[in-house]
Amino acid sequence: MRVPDTSKQMLTVVLAAGLTAAFSGILCAQFSRPAQKPKGPWMDASLSPDQRASLLIAQMTLDEKVSLLHGSGWGALFAPPDSLPPKSLGNAGFIPGIPRLGIPDLQMADAAVGVTHASVFGRYATALPSGPAEAASWDPAVARDYGALIGRELRDQGYNMSLGGGINLAREPRNGRIFEYKGEDPVLAGKLVGAEMKALQEQGVIGDLKHYAMNDQESGRNYVDVKADRQAMRESDLLAFEIGVKESGVGAVMCSYNLVNGDYACENSYLLNDVLKKDFGFQGFVVSDWGGTHSTVKAALAGLDMEMPTNTYFGEALKKAVDSRQVPESRLNDMVHRLLRTEFAVGLFDRPPEREAPDIFRGLEVAERVAEQGAVLLKNANRQLPLSAAHLRSIAVIGSHADVGVLSGGGSAQVDPAGGNAVPDPPGANIFERVVWHRSSPLKAIRARALEARVEYNEGTDIAAAANLARQSGVAIVFVHQPASEGRDAPSLSLPGNQDALVAAVAAANPHTIVVLETGGPVTMPWIGEVNAVLEAWYPGIRGGEAVAGILFGDVNPSAKLPLTFAKREADLPHPKGTPQPPPRNAADLRELFPGFKDNIRQFEVQYDEGAKVGYKWYDAEDKEPLFPFGFGLSYTTYAYSDLRLTGSKPETVSFAVKNTGDRAGAEIAEVYVTLPAAARERFKRLVAWQKVPLAPGESKTINLVLDPLYLSVYSDKGEWELVGGEYKVQVGGSSRGPLLAGTFKN
Ligand code: BGC
């Protein structure tokens, strides 16, 4: 399929992507199960995935091999519905299978925070809380539930490959896609995405990790050349991928749009061949981001295995390159092998997706639990929270459409809102401009808990009216929000519009003001000293209103900790100015988001010279005080740490006791940081281990954590991980800053 090439067509089809009703043409799409039951020696499930793939490849013609290595069009993203391939399910990507050999169609769906485009078929998919909410749980069990749910709902709809698994680090905190990712720390992000992808693949759906690599900003994402040294990359962004790949055995990695040290990520031999395939031992296939392929021979030799979503470089051109031996046949076979061994390993041949109505109840339950486990209590002065329904006579609920819903993140990760957008889109909004609110009303959930109180809503646009309502109420709960989307970075860390002024005015009118944040990532809070309580709910998903109310009223004791730093001010960031661009408004802007359109290549460099000092490491090294540090989060109870003991050697075991010193049951996330010996020349500590510990009032538990030597190592000039000799400082506590137990061990 040809990508539409005039501006007018482009804009028309983009708008069509939002109008799902127009997709009736693909309602007849088939599912990806091959028509006849596959036969052949490769169907012997007692053989290894590699053996099965080799047997199958031996049967394939050159045309058949090439046909599996590229997509068939822009799918539901840009294609007019009547031009979709007949069996495509209408999501981001489709590659027809080979029925004579029983090779299934590959049906790919964007699914970072839930399955997208479900409404194309009039179906439901659960909108989960955003990535930082999942990461703020610090809990692999939560990540597993998250991945299993997405995998299951993909399977129910006939998809056999997910395009989720985003783990770009929050190096640039204004990045518009932070809501898809898992914070700023490589170990936390890598471990959680690993747990998520493992659980997703157990559902018989191929997972992927994206966007590989250094795609840490949306501004200029197609032509920014990221400059960073290898040691820094290996110890930061690439480490997150390394852990994610190793923990999950994920089947696919999506290379990103940007360039890294002069080469596009999708034709960057260092990133793909040397690091991902050789060093990490990745056995799956590398798929390009949509339109992120820029060559045939260079990309194929650099390690790209699949071009998506079109066939510009990996269709006829690849065949010719193999015929002319510019790409060796062995490399072509390697590409196909990587794909087929993954399909065998994940179960696409043996356990194809079967159509099932999604279990809505399970979806709602998981979404609410993740939101509860992910909302971070940032401030609670004078024990403002939890609210006591029995004692409250009146509550003012203000702002952010809290009467009808909760915010979500935009772009290719946007999950269709069940029942439609709770706040209708402005006419003509494109997919990167839409601001979608899920129909989970915080106001309703608050009213349900405060049956005796007068609960009134003010939309917050008229600040004086909002302050007036606050003045007449026992407590004021102000909801503030920061919309975010793929395709644009936030212009600044400030809340948009009049929201800072709104909070200040409400706080001046009512000494019992509580702020609930619905943000993609961190924001500044000039009013922090004026309010009693702050709860960061992120984008809390389809049960967000209920989860927030549950925490405000103490049905749930908050336990989450920040997976990223909140800066006090923009000037404290490694790149105070950043390179923010306005959201795409017209066809020309939209073209810039998709590099398939070659006429717009205007490369520029971004020097990530902070290197591995991402997030809290930057604040430590630069002696800067954050507004809220990484790892921070309050509870309605209190915890005490004691008895730090360091035992064993290589690996080192850290033991300590955590006690619930308050009068409510809770769960404390206990964090272990290590500062490397002076010879490593790092002026920061690293998160190396943690555990979430449930504790009854008064209960104490001893925690033993074994330190993974990889997390203590530096990536040397020799291209190897090494443990530096000298004294390692261990710190243990409930935040990256604050009271921490300390001890040392020697290597
Ligand atoms: C995004 C990817 C996404 C792909 C397909 C791209 O614009 O960067 O994350 O998976 O589109 O929708």
Boltz pocket constraint, residues with backbone or C-beta under 6 A from the ligand:
constraints:
  - pocket:
      binder: B
      contacts: [[A, 77], [A, 92], [A, 110], [A, 163], [A, 210], [A, 289], [A, 290], [A, 412], [A, 593]]
      max_distance: 6.0
